[in-house]
Amino acid sequence: MPACGARVNYRSGYHLRNGMLGHDGAYGTDLSVNSTNGMVAVFMVQCPGPDQWAARGLFLKTATQVFQKDAR
């Protein structure tokens, strides 16, 4: 389980996590799509090791907050 504590379902290279569909790369790169609010987040990084999950989690949290502000 990722450090963020979210349950991740991973099938055929795609994940469903916290209501977002996406794809994780081997070294932390991430594509997440929230079909509820239309947010698409792309996190491009090469970060081997456990820090990749914390960095991605912070990125998605921040992107969601910014996207919600901009959508108002």
Backbone bond lengths (Angstrom), bond angles and torsions (degrees), N, CA, C in turn:
res aa  C-N    CA-C-N  psi(-1)  N-CA   C-N-CA  omega(-1)  CA-C   N-CA-C  phi
1 M - - - 1.454 - - 1.523 108.66 -
2 P 1.334 117.48 135.68 1.455 120.36 179.09 1.521 111.81 -60.80
3 A 1.329 114.99 159.23 1.464 120.92 -178.33 1.523 112.56 -59.75
4 C 1.331 117.90 -25.58 1.462 120.37 -178.48 1.526 111.48 -72.34
5 G 1.334 118.43 -9.56 1.450 122.36 176.74 1.517 113.92 83.57
6 A 1.331 118.22 2.86 1.461 120.76 -179.25 1.522 110.58 -79.63
7 R 1.314 115.60 143.58 1.458 119.77 174.23 1.527 107.44 -79.46
8 V 1.323 115.85 132.71 1.458 120.96 -177.00 1.523 109.14 -118.93
9 N 1.317 115.96 125.04 1.461 121.34 172.29 1.518 106.34 -101.68
10 Y 1.331 117.02 122.68 1.460 121.95 -174.68 1.514 108.81 -124.36
11 R 1.314 117.47 112.60 1.455 122.86 -179.53 1.524 108.63 -133.12
12 S 1.289 117.79 134.05 1.465 123.06 174.54 1.525 112.81 50.92
13 G 1.319 117.33 34.34 1.452 121.20 176.62 1.518 115.17 87.12
14 Y 1.317 117.98 1.35 1.465 121.05 -179.69 1.521 110.06 -118.13
15 H 1.320 116.90 152.08 1.459 120.70 177.80 1.526 110.76 -120.21
16 L 1.311 114.51 156.25 1.451 122.40 169.19 1.517 105.25 -123.56
17 R 1.345 116.48 109.98 1.459 121.16 -173.50 1.520 108.71 -138.86
18 N 1.313 116.33 124.72 1.467 121.67 177.67 1.528 112.18 51.36
19 G 1.319 116.62 40.14 1.461 121.24 178.02 1.512 114.90 79.47
20 M 1.339 117.42 5.83 1.461 120.79 179.53 1.520 110.41 -114.12
21 L 1.322 115.60 140.68 1.455 123.14 175.27 1.515 107.13 -97.61
22 G 1.329 117.54 141.71 1.454 118.21 179.12 1.505 113.97 -172.97
23 H 1.319 114.41 -166.40 1.459 122.44 -179.80 1.523 108.95 -140.17
24 D 1.326 115.87 133.44 1.464 122.03 176.62 1.515 109.59 -101.04
25 G 1.327 116.54 136.95 1.451 121.04 172.71 1.523 110.17 -88.80
26 A 1.314 116.49 168.48 1.459 122.11 -175.05 1.528 113.47 -63.47
27 Y 1.328 117.38 -32.51 1.461 120.51 -176.21 1.522 113.12 -116.41
28 G 1.333 117.02 33.26 1.447 121.37 172.63 1.516 116.29 102.61
29 T 1.341 118.27 -11.94 1.456 119.54 176.71 1.525 108.61 -59.86
30 D 1.323 117.26 142.49 1.459 120.25 -174.23 1.524 110.89 -146.79
31 L 1.311 116.10 139.86 1.456 123.99 169.98 1.513 106.19 -120.36
32 S 1.317 117.96 124.02 1.461 122.07 178.42 1.518 109.37 -130.53
33 V 1.331 116.04 134.42 1.455 122.93 -179.56 1.524 108.51 -124.00
34 N 1.327 116.00 124.67 1.458 121.21 176.11 1.523 107.02 -104.25
35 S 1.332 116.58 104.25 1.468 119.75 -176.64 1.524 112.51 -73.37
36 T 1.318 117.89 -14.59 1.459 121.18 178.97 1.521 111.80 -71.57
37 N 1.334 116.25 -44.42 1.471 118.68 -177.27 1.534 113.35 -114.54
38 G 1.336 118.01 -2.07 1.460 121.43 176.07 1.518 115.63 85.62
39 M 1.337 117.29 6.55 1.462 119.84 -179.28 1.530 110.77 -74.00
40 V 1.319 115.97 133.81 1.464 122.96 172.21 1.525 106.33 -121.94
41 A 1.330 116.77 122.48 1.467 121.39 -178.10 1.527 109.21 -121.15
42 V 1.326 116.13 129.31 1.464 122.24 178.14 1.525 107.50 -120.64
43 F 1.323 115.58 121.13 1.464 122.86 -178.47 1.521 107.42 -115.10
44 M 1.339 116.47 107.65 1.466 121.96 -177.12 1.521 109.19 -102.94
45 V 1.327 116.18 113.42 1.459 121.01 -178.37 1.522 109.18 -155.13
46 Q 1.296 116.40 154.15 1.467 122.51 171.36 1.519 106.09 -122.24
47 C 1.310 117.01 93.26 1.461 122.61 -171.78 1.530 109.60 -133.12
48 P 1.323 118.49 83.27 1.455 118.96 178.07 1.531 110.58 -67.34
49 G 1.294 116.27 145.14 1.455 120.62 178.26 1.517 112.32 107.27
50 P 1.322 116.07 178.19 1.466 120.89 -173.56 1.525 115.06 -69.18
51 D 1.323 118.75 -18.83 1.462 121.18 -178.94 1.527 113.03 -65.60
52 Q 1.325 117.18 -21.92 1.460 120.20 -177.91 1.530 111.53 -59.99
53 W 1.313 118.22 -36.49 1.464 120.93 -178.05 1.526 111.09 -72.15
54 A 1.322 117.10 -40.48 1.467 120.29 178.32 1.523 110.20 -65.19
55 A 1.334 117.08 -42.30 1.464 121.27 -179.87 1.521 110.28 -64.56
56 R 1.325 117.36 -44.39 1.463 120.31 179.44 1.526 110.73 -64.25
57 G 1.320 117.15 -42.63 1.460 120.93 179.29 1.518 112.28 -59.64
58 L 1.329 116.61 -43.39 1.461 121.21 178.37 1.529 110.83 -65.67
59 F 1.335 116.46 -41.57 1.464 121.00 177.84 1.529 110.82 -59.47
60 L 1.337 117.01 -49.05 1.463 120.21 -178.01 1.528 111.68 -65.30
61 K 1.315 116.56 -38.42 1.467 120.19 178.08 1.530 110.20 -62.57
62 T 1.326 116.47 -47.04 1.463 121.75 -179.60 1.527 111.12 -66.22
63 A 1.327 116.89 -44.74 1.470 120.60 179.80 1.522 110.81 -60.73
64 T 1.314 117.44 -39.98 1.466 121.25 179.09 1.521 111.07 -64.45
65 Q 1.331 116.66 -42.63 1.466 120.31 178.99 1.529 111.46 -64.43
66 V 1.320 117.30 -43.84 1.462 121.66 -179.49 1.527 110.16 -66.90
67 F 1.328 116.47 -43.04 1.465 120.81 -179.72 1.520 111.09 -61.69
68 Q 1.330 117.20 -41.48 1.463 120.78 179.31 1.521 111.88 -65.30
69 K 1.345 116.94 -37.68 1.475 120.54 176.73 1.520 111.02 -64.61
70 D 1.353 116.07 -45.17 1.454 121.20 -177.36 1.532 112.15 -68.56
71 A 1.323 116.99 -25.77 1.460 121.45 -177.03 1.532 112.29 -76.75
72 R 1.328 117.07 -15.25 1.484 120.52 -178.26 1.488 113.01 -72.02
